Amino acid sequence: MSIIKETCDNLNIEGEIPMLLEHMILSHHGKLEYGSPITPLTREALLLSMIDDMDAKMMVLDKAYRDVDEGSYTDRIFALDNASYYKRHKM
């Protein structure tokens, strides 16, 4: 029994919810080439995958911003379509 199903049983969560939660976790990387064993097949799984992707991209950008002064551009960032990004001045 999976941890998800066991936890759902302990919390008296029934029906399709345990299966949907398991699907969301398994598909959160979104694409097979990104390491996901399956692709998202529900609205919620797709949304989780998109949020996970956006979070990863923001982490890459935040790391690049650490090395750049305000009012300057980052070096090109491979993980972000090889683009450079402007670091605005604090308001």
C-alpha positions as a Python dict, from the first residue, in 0.01 Angstrom:
ca = {
    (1, 'M'): (0, 0, 0),
    (2, 'S'): (135, 344, -89),
    (3, 'I'): (193, 614, 169),
    (4, 'I'): (-78, 819, 3),
    (5, 'K'): (-337, 544, 19),
    (6, 'E'): (-239, 457, 376),
    (7, 'T'): (-264, 821, 485),
    (8, 'C'): (-597, 864, 309),
    (9, 'D'): (-727, 550, 482),
    (10, 'N'): (-614, 689, 819),
    (11, 'L'): (-793, 1018, 744),
    (12, 'N'): (-1104, 843, 609),
    (13, 'I'): (-1055, 999, 265),
    (14, 'E'): (-1233, 777, 17),
    (15, 'G'): (-1335, 758, -345),
    (16, 'E'): (-1109, 878, -622),
    (17, 'I'): (-916, 1133, -416),
    (18, 'P'): (-630, 895, -317),
    (19, 'M'): (-582, 798, -682),
    (20, 'L'): (-592, 1163, -793),
    (21, 'L'): (-336, 1265, -528),
    (22, 'E'): (-106, 983, -633),
    (23, 'H'): (-141, 1089, -996),
    (24, 'M'): (-57, 1450, -910),
    (25, 'I'): (261, 1347, -730),
    (26, 'L'): (372, 1106, -1001),
    (27, 'S'): (311, 1357, -1282),
    (28, 'H'): (433, 1679, -1118),
    (29, 'H'): (744, 1704, -1340),
    (30, 'G'): (506, 1732, -1634),
    (31, 'K'): (700, 1565, -1913),
    (32, 'L'): (863, 1227, -1950),
    (33, 'E'): (1188, 1394, -2059),
    (34, 'Y'): (1187, 1590, -1730),
    (35, 'G'): (1184, 1265, -1532),
    (36, 'S'): (813, 1227, -1479),
    (37, 'P'): (698, 863, -1498),
    (38, 'I'): (363, 985, -1635),
    (39, 'T'): (224, 1307, -1778),
    (40, 'P'): (-53, 1507, -1609),
    (41, 'L'): (-398, 1385, -1709),
    (42, 'T'): (-618, 1601, -1486),
    (43, 'R'): (-664, 1974, -1452),
    (44, 'E'): (-521, 1968, -1100),
    (45, 'A'): (-219, 1762, -1201),
    (46, 'L'): (-147, 1999, -1490),
    (47, 'L'): (-174, 2300, -1260),
    (48, 'L'): (62, 2143, -1004),
    (49, 'S'): (310, 2065, -1281),
    (50, 'M'): (295, 2424, -1407),
    (51, 'I'): (347, 2561, -1055),
    (52, 'D'): (642, 2327, -1000),
    (53, 'D'): (797, 2438, -1331),
    (54, 'M'): (744, 2806, -1249),
    (55, 'D'): (899, 2759, -903),
    (56, 'A'): (1206, 2594, -1054),
    (57, 'K'): (1246, 2877, -1307),
    (58, 'M'): (1216, 3144, -1037),
    (59, 'M'): (1484, 2967, -832),
    (60, 'V'): (1718, 2974, -1133),
    (61, 'L'): (1645, 3343, -1190),
    (62, 'D'): (1690, 3430, -821),
    (63, 'K'): (2028, 3258, -825),
    (64, 'A'): (2133, 3454, -1136),
    (65, 'Y'): (2018, 3782, -977),
    (66, 'R'): (2256, 3728, -682),
    (67, 'D'): (2551, 3794, -913),
    (68, 'V'): (2405, 4103, -1083),
    (69, 'D'): (2378, 4466, -974),
    (70, 'E'): (2046, 4647, -990),
    (71, 'G'): (1994, 4808, -1330),
    (72, 'S'): (2194, 4535, -1507),
    (73, 'Y'): (2119, 4221, -1701),
    (74, 'T'): (2207, 3865, -1607),
    (75, 'D'): (2422, 3649, -1827),
    (76, 'R'): (2221, 3427, -2058),
    (77, 'I'): (2044, 3156, -1861),
    (78, 'F'): (2030, 2823, -2042),
    (79, 'A'): (1738, 2692, -1833),
    (80, 'L'): (1533, 2999, -1929),
    (81, 'D'): (1558, 2967, -2308),
    (82, 'N'): (1908, 3116, -2306),
    (83, 'A'): (1769, 3463, -2231),
    (84, 'S'): (1918, 3730, -2007),
    (85, 'Y'): (1699, 3914, -1756),
    (86, 'Y'): (1702, 4269, -1624),
    (87, 'K'): (1735, 4320, -1249),
    (88, 'R'): (1530, 4625, -1165),
    (89, 'H'): (1612, 4878, -896),
    (90, 'K'): (1444, 4830, -559),
    (91, 'M'): (1150, 5060, -499),
}
